[in-house]
């Protein structure tokens, strides 16, 4: 089965790279893959501190999303190299919420995410982005696991 609109979460990890490849495999030839990179926005105090370190003539060009946008570019280029139409979304929000929000706004048929395989304590403390998406997304979800990966604790 192929999908017209696929949303994939991307954070630059090898798990996310596998998710991007899976998204490319799942989308129709004339469909679109939306790549979502979420991040925690800087606090106002940290933002002011960053700006104060820049020379005054460069302060107007400071882009707090630059690192995430740059990181996401690798995924967009990989999709374009495969001939897949794609769009990037850099969202200042929790990863699961950002991915579900973009999926709903774009009318996605499928969400694809990688699985980091967090250990028991990390999963308890941080929660699993893929599990939260699977539980709350109103569309199909594909969770891509590392082939041959050991099971988490």
N, C-alpha and C positions, 0 to 999 in steps of 0.2 A: 504494500500500500504506500502511495506517495501522498505528500501533503502540499497544499498551496502556500501556507504560511507557517514557518517554523521559527521558534525563538530558542536561542541557545545561550546559556550563561557562560561567560568567559572571564577568567581571572589570571590568565597567563600560565597556569599550571599544566603539567602533562595530562592531567585528568580532563581539563578544559579543552586541550588540543584534541583529545580523542572525542570529546563531545561535539566539537566543531566538525570533525570528519564525519561523525554519525549524522549530524544535521544535514550536511551536504548530500549524504547518501539517501536521506529521507524526503528531501524536497523535490517537488515536480520540476521538470526542466524550465518551466516558465514561472515558477514560484519564487518566493523570497525568504531568505534566512535573516532574521533580526538578531544581531549579536548584542547581548546586554552585559555591560561591565558596571558593577555597582561598587560604590566606595562610601566610606564614612566621611562626611564633610568635615573640614577643619573647623575648630571652634573659632569664634570671632577673635579671641585673644591670640591664638596661634596664627591666624591669618594676618593680624596686625603686626605680629612679631616678624613674620616672613616678609611682609611688605617693607618694614623698616630696614631690613637688611639689604634691600635692593637699592641701587642708585635711583634717585628721584625720577629721572627721565624714563626709567623702565617700569615704574610701578603701575602704570596704566595698562601694561600688557601682561601682567601676572595672570596666569591661568591655573587655578587650583585643580582643574581636571586634567592637566597636561599629561601627567604620568599615566593615568588610566587610559586616556585617549591614545597615547603612544603604544601602550601595551596592547590595546584592542586592535590596533592597525595590523598586527601580525595575523590575527584571525581573519580580518576582512580581506587581506591580500591572499591568504590561503584559499578562501572561498572564491575570490575573483579568478585565481589561477585555475580553478576547477570549472570555471564558467558559470558559477552560481551567482545570481543577483542577490546582493546583500546590503543591509543597512546597519549602522552602528548606533548604539544608544549607551551613553555614559550617564549613569543615574546616581545621584547622591542619596542613597537609601540602603537599607538592609538588603542583602543579595536576594533572598527569597521573595521579599515584597517587590523589589524592583523587577525581577524576572516575571512574576505573575502580573504586575501592572502593565508591563510592555506587552505581554501575551494577550491580555484582555483588550488593550487599546488597539492592537493590530489585528484582532480577530484570529489569533493563531489557532491552528489545528493541532499543533504538537509543541511541547516544550522538551528540550534536550539538555540534560545536565550531567556533569561528571560526578563520580562518587569518590570522595577522598579516602573512604575507609577509615574514619576516625576510630581510635580506640575507645573503650567503654567510658573512661573518665572524661576524655575530651568531648565525646558525644553527649554525655550528661551535662557537662558545664556549658558547652557552646551550642548544642543542638546541631542537627544536620540540615544543611540547606536543601539537599535533595529530598530528604524526608518531609520537610515542611512544604516544599513545592508539591510533592506527590499527594500530600494530605489536603492541600488547599486549592490547587489549580483546577479550574473547571473544564480543562481539556486534557487530552492524553499526555502522559509524561513518559519519556524514555530516560532511564538512568543508565549511564554508560560506566561499566566497571572495567578496571584494568584486567586484561586477559592473564589468567594464571596468578592473580593476586592472592595473597594469603588473607584469610578471614580476619577481621578485626577482633581485638580482645573483647 
